[in-house]
Amino acid sequence: EVFCPGGLPKGLRNKETKNTKLEVLQGITEIYSKYHSDFSTRKEKRLKSKNPLDSFPVFNLTIDNNYSQELQKKISEVMQRGLGVHLFHGLYKCTDTFVEALKEELKDLKGKRVLLQVQCLTEAWHTLMNAAHETAKLAKKLFEFSECSFETMHKNLFIEKIIKENQEMLETVKSQNPKHYVTSNLISMETQIKNDKPFESNAKTLSLFEQGSRDNSQDEVVPLDDLVSYITQNKSKKKPKRKNKKKLTRSEVSTVGSSQSREVSPDLDREVEEFKQRLEKEVPVNLPLKPRLTPNFIQSLKTQLQALKSN
């Protein structure tokens, strides 16, 4: 034990240092639990969606600067009082527990489609390395003289506990679905592991504690075809069947087809506007998420409806 002259008597100083160490480990555990909760929420949303293999957005979650600085200060205090090694081992246990939690989340998917399992595995990797990248900023002093980086410690645990146990499944996906986007994500993950690259991602950055913002950011996942079907089903329930219109001549059909992308009827504008207002008030029962109603989204919706009505 390192003697620190001055300050508190030795017994009280040791007790205070141990309490500070526990506060650091509790803080790190809380951070990991936030990342775990975020992954679990996204996994459940994927499972409950109509098309679980749709490409969902991922995010880079960051730790609040004030909270980060507070933990860094406590880590420095613990190291100055000679308990850096104890803190290092405690941090390793926290990380090991976090990886085990991700492993259990993936085990829940056994029996599901292999592609779905692999996609969730790559998302678990993203979650882990995002967490490692952020917490490494807090623990950088602990790793100044270590041969192993904080991110490498996370990576090695992921390989040992998750990759090795699923190696056969990963190889099967690559051989049977070489062009699927899940396979591309898998290969990207393997490249990062092999080359020991630091965490890099172009995903949108959000605060770790902004759960509401993260939930709303996934609104654009709803497939456009589902919305078109929803509108047409709603209209068929509310309006009586119209009489069959007079068949168009070949030249008239050609004219309609060529003008669809340029002109939208007033009736269609009204239908889409009514539907837009309904969506803004509530989420339809048969849709997993509420869409973000951007101008491009509305225009695409009108175009598809126009095409349906002309058939």
Salt bridges, closest charged atoms under 4 A:
GLU16 OE2 - ARG81 NH1 2.79
GLU23 OE1 - LYS74 NZ 2.95
ASP38 OD2 - ARG42 NE 2.91
ASP38 OD1 - ARG214 NE 2.19
GLU44 OE2 - LYS43 NZ 3.80
GLU70 OE2 - LYS74 NZ 3.49
ASP96 OD1 - LYS161 NZ 3.17
GLU100 OE2 - LYS161 NZ 2.78
GLU104 OE2 - LYS107 NZ 3.79
GLU105 OE2 - HIS36 NE2 2.92
GLU105 OE1 - LYS43 NZ 2.73
ASP108 OD2 - LYS43 NZ 3.68
GLU123 OE2 - ARG46 NH2 2.66
GLU134 OE2 - LYS137 NZ 3.16
GLU151 OE2 - HIS133 ND1 3.27
GLU160 OE1 - LYS164 NZ 3.05
GLU165 OE2 - LYS103 NZ 2.90
GLU171 OE2 - LYS174 NZ 3.24
GLU190 OE1 - LYS174 NZ 2.89
ASP196 OD1 - LYS155 NZ 3.26
ASP215 OD1 - LYS45 NZ 3.22
GLU220 OE2 - ARG292 NH1 3.28
ASP226 OD1 - LYS50 NZ 3.40
ASP267 OD1 - ARG270 NH1 2.99
ASP269 OD1 - LYS302 NZ 2.74
GLU271 OE1 - LYS309 NZ 3.28
GLU274 OE1 - LYS235 NZ 3.10
GLU274 OE2 - ARG270 NE 3.88
